[in-house]
Amino acid sequence: MAIAYASLEEQLFPGELIATGTLPGGCALENGYWLKPGDTIALCIDRIGTLTHPIVLPTDL
């Protein structure tokens, strides 16, 4: 349901990460840190693997 709702107003692409919550102290509003070009997000799941997502500037502006 969350993915269907998220895709109503924005096109989703294979490999994109969709976060649906944070732990205390894990939100940019709380710690003052925002993702910027050059940063990388990594999602690691034991015995499955790691999905990495580099943060880049949009090329379609």
N, C-alpha and C positions, 0 to 999 in steps of 0.2 A: 504494500500500500504506500509506503514512504517513497519508494522509487517512482511509482506511478504519479504521485502528487508532485514530486520534484521535477518530473519531466513535463509537466503541464506548461510551464513558461520558459523552460530552458532545455535545449537539446543536450542529451547525455551521450557520451561516447565510450566505447569499450576501454577498459583500463582506468576509468575515473574512480576516485575514492569518494564515497559518500559517508560522512560522519553524522551520527545521530545522537551525540551526547558527549559530555566530558566529565572527567573526574574533578573534584575540587582542586583548584590551582592549575587546571589544564586548559583554561580558556584564554584567548588573547585579551579579552576584556579584563581579566583578572591579573595577568602578568605583564601586560603592555607589549607583548611580542606579536608582530604580524608577519605572516609569510611574505617573502619577497623573492624576486627573480634570483636564482642561484641556490635557493633552499631546496631541499629534497625531503619528501615525506616517504617513510617506509612503513609498510604494514607487514609484520612478521608473524607467521602462524607455524608453530612447531609441527614438524613432520609433513608440512604442506609446501612451504616456501615463503619467499619474500616478494612483495610487489612494491616497486619504488616508483615514485611520481615526482619528476623534477618540476619546480615552479619556474615558469618562463613568462616573458611578456607576450601578450596576444599579438598575432601577426596579421589579424584581419581588421585592424583599426582604420 
